[in-house]
């Protein structure tokens, strides 16, 4: 499946990208899609069997499932 994770900080996005890659997911830093908001402007797009929430840095904002038609389904929101 394909996912998009948004973050409060660029450093958090970088840490998560590294953690996802180390866990075997294909992950890359990218600009946040216009219809999704994030304070740092950087997201991680990744492909994995599941959302890999254990790999997320503490400053993750939201995690979405992404389909090929540019649609997004909210899977997780950090309420901290």
N, C-alpha and C positions, 0 to 999 in steps of 0.2 A: 504494500500500500504506500501511497505518497502522503507526506505530512508537511505542514509548515508550522514552525514554532517562532513566536515573536518574543521580544525581550525588552527589558527596561534599559539595559546597557549593552554597548557593543562588546565589551569584554565578556559578558555573560553569554552572548551569542557565540563568540569564539571558543569559549570553554566547552559549551554544549556541542558544537560542531566536532571538536576533537574527541569528546567522550563518545558521541555517536559513531564516529569513524572507528574508534578503538573497539567498539562493540560489534563492528561488522556491518553497520548501516552505510549506505551511500549518502553522504551529507555534504552540503555546500552552503556557504554564506551567500546571501542575495539581498537585494533591496526588498523591503516589505511591499507586498502588493497594495495598490492604492486603496482597495476596498477594506483592507485590514489596517488597523492603526497600531502603532507602537512608538514609544517615545524615542528610541534610538535610531529607528529607520532601517535596522538590519534584522533579517530573519535567517533562519536555517531551514532550507528545504531538504527533506531527506526521504529515503525509501527504506522501509523496514517491514518486518512481519507484524509488528504492533507499534503503538505510539512511543515506546521506550521512555516512559515518564521517569524512570529511575536514572536516566542519563541527563536529565535536565538540570541546569544550574539553578541556584536559588532565586535568581532574578528573572526567571522565565515569566512572561506575561500570560500568553495563551498558546495552546496547541490545537491545530486544526487538521482534520482529514481533508485532503485536497483531491478533487476529481479532475479529469482531463478537460472538463467543460468550464473551467475557471470558477467552480463552485467550492465553497468551504463549509465544513461542518465543525462547529466548536466541540472539542473533546475535553479540554481542560482549561480552567481559568484560575490563576494564582490570586487568591483573595487576601494574601498577607500584606 
